[in-house]
Amino acid sequence: MKKFNDYRKKTDAKEIKDVGYQFVDILANYLDQIQNIDSKVVNYMSPEDAFKIYDEPMPLEGMDLKKLLKEVVDPLLSHAQNLASPSYMGHQVCHPLVLSSFAKGLSSAINQGLAIQEMSPLGTMIEKRVIRWICDAVGYSEQGDGTIVSGGTEANLTGIMVARSVKAGHDIWKEGNHQSLVGFCSARSHYSIERAFGILGLGTQNLIKIRETSDFKMDVTDLKRAIAETIEQNQKPFVVIATAGCTPVGSFDDLETIALICKKYDLWLHVDGAHGGSFVFSDKLKHLLKGIHQADSIALDPHKMMFMPLNLGTILLKNQKHFDETFKVNAPYIFHKTAANLGCLNIGERTIQCSRGFEAFKLWICLKHYGIQYFAEMMNHCVDMTKYLYDQLDESPDFETLNVPESNILCFRLIPESLRLSLPEVVDEFNFNLRNTFNRTGKAWITTTVLGGRRMLRTTIINPRTTKKHIDQMIIDLRETGEQIVN
Ligand SMILES: Cc1ncc(COP(=O)(O)O)c(C=O)c1O
């Protein structure tokens, strides 16, 4: 059997084009078809059946590529989670710009290693440029810098790790912890914050969850109380983690007030803007991030609201020298001095990863082609559609919402007439079943969470092709599935 682009032979450009065009055909046909109104967001398959498709021994000889594309790629696409569907309103994973996917393919083919500049002479400059643009947008001066990371989780881990180094008061990298260091985050912060405390050996019990206000923001009065109490107990507070666009409801903490509190107590301010940080690019939405320039570190994920394929997160520091103080390594076989006037060009000196890909390329090429205004418009649209959804639900007696959405995430629940007088647990159970049954219809796809002790349905409108028509239809379909469950 002929092997594609066999290493034992010279590369044949025609053969690469032929196979490449097949991949492009598969993608183009898939995207074309998935946006038809009758296409399903997910064509449900049980995990047992999905497992069976791939349950086979390691291939020894390999199989014909044409056959492989037909037999393997077909089921993969027909049962994929179709983020390209305008009726996908689920977790915060976007339908990426196709240009970014093409760029990802090309950058992976040239496989530039972005740890050190000598392995990616221009790629390094592209990553530095993209990071500079983002630093400018959040209001960081030339002292600021950042790196691309795998996502919000790694960005939060890195930010808290740098905070620990700077605020510990001794060489924690070398000596380890001398005493408990205490951090504060909002009750609704992403689980990666608590996980970072675990990973870093800070102890999850040393992360204090601050109460939330009725609109799901960090209660700053409770924050002040918790900090004062920690100091009274002779413990050392070191970091406050605020959230800009929290995962369950998309609310934004009051960054200006939290920054003042951090200043007063000499605490590091880390902003988890994995979801909402990208709103700095929108004139309409950036007011939500007022004060973000005062943060010592920021997590901001282009793979969420900037429509990039996974994985592309960023961690930004107001003062880049803290990267170098935190990541101390002695590796003469890899890190050599680079042009001093351009700052740190061996980005791997400032990251947890050593081998790191050229993820910057996909964002850079899209920013160059579309311009930032386009991204802002797409974000605005997603937020506008969420507000439209809220208005529709607010006017409907059978739906209940708990807050006016600030961004593109909204929680709500359906309480059909027949359940109006039921126990809250019954309504919870109904909404949980509703979400699962509804998603299996494939007509749209939503998520669920618990808010104020009650089971809620949750939507993230993250596909700029979602319109009022898709939202209206989703509400109709949801009611219909609800009726089938209660009757
Ligand atoms: C507020 C927030 N922070 C952090 C994360 C984690 O980001 P990632 O999944 O890119 O690691 C998420 C993911 O949804 C998030 O919503």
The ligand as an SDF file (V2000), in Angstrom:
LIG
                    3D

 16 16  0  0  0  0  0  0  0  0999 V2000
  -13.3430   32.4510   34.1760 C   0  0  0  0  0  0  0  0  0  0  0  0
  -12.5710   31.2670   33.6740 C   0  0  0  0  0  0  0  0  0  0  0  0
  -11.3030   31.0950   34.0800 N   0  0  0  0  0  0  0  0  0  0  0  0
  -10.5570   30.0610   33.6650 C   0  0  0  0  0  0  0  0  0  0  0  0
  -11.0670   29.1220   32.8090 C   0  0  0  0  0  0  0  0  0  0  0  0
  -10.2220   27.9650   32.3580 C   0  0  0  0  0  0  0  0  0  0  0  0
   -9.7860   28.2100   31.0640 O   0  0  0  0  0  0  0  0  0  0  0  0
   -9.1830   27.0400   30.1500 P   0  0  0  0  0  0  0  0  0  0  0  0
  -10.3100   26.0760   29.9620 O   0  0  0  0  0  0  0  0  0  0  0  0
   -8.7850   27.7470   28.9190 O   0  0  0  0  0  0  0  0  0  0  0  0
   -8.0490   26.4260   30.8740 O   0  0  0  0  0  0  0  0  0  0  0  0
  -12.3880   29.2470   32.3640 C   0  0  0  0  0  0  0  0  0  0  0  0
  -12.9690   28.2420   31.4540 C   0  0  0  0  0  0  0  0  0  0  0  0
  -14.1120   28.1840   31.1720 O   0  0  0  0  0  0  0  0  0  0  0  0
  -13.1550   30.3630   32.7950 C   0  0  0  0  0  0  0  0  0  0  0  0
  -14.4270   30.5350   32.4160 O   0  0  0  0  0  0  0  0  0  0  0  0
  1  2  1  0
  2  3  1  0
  2 15  2  0
  3  4  2  0
  4  5  1  0
  5  6  1  0
  5 12  2  0
  6  7  1  0
  7  8  1  0
  8  9  2  0
  8 10  1  0
  8 11  1  0
 12 13  1  0
 12 15  1  0
 13 14  2  0
 15 16  1  0
M  END
$$$$
